[in-house]
Amino acid sequence: AGSVPRADRAVRSPGARCHETASELGLDTDELPELATLDTGRWRGRTLEEVGTEEPEVLMRWLADPESAPHGGESVRALCERVGAWLESTPKDARTLAVVEPEVIRAAVVHALRLPPETFWRLDVLPLTVTELGGRSGRWNLRLGRPLAGESTPPPESGRPRADQ
């Protein structure tokens, strides 16, 4: 049931939450800018509800079109390409553990399974769970959802989603 997977190298997103999580898990991690969460530009720090109230059409277009970046930040497609490039660059003979935001996990899964970027928002990543990608470029296998600790699965909601979560 719930321990941190063994790894030859541990890396993390630059964000404060990932730094805190890695510290709490006792991991010595390298911070990698290519694992940064989705840049939501001027929407950063606002809930989707807030953005939807003020800019409903713009928000709907952004959620439906992976090329769209009306907030002035990064598109979902660009995130998937950035994270995919990192994934393909990981050493073939070493296990890498990455402490990252849910968007980065979604992007890695979209890339690894060659899913259309339109599926990005349909992947639900629970907090403090393990998503494992094994294999190599062109032939990835996916195992997801194992809780990090304890027997129970974390609740499906951990507060209000933000445009940058």
Secondary structure, DSSP 8 states (H G I E B T S, - for coil): -------SEEEE-SSHHHHHHHHHTT---EE-GGG-----GGGTT-BHHHHHHH-HHHHHHHHH-TT--TTSS--HHHHHHHHHHHHHHS-TTS-EEEE--HHHHHHHHHHHTT--GGGGGG----TTEEEEEEEETTEEEEEEEEESSSSS---S--S--BTT-
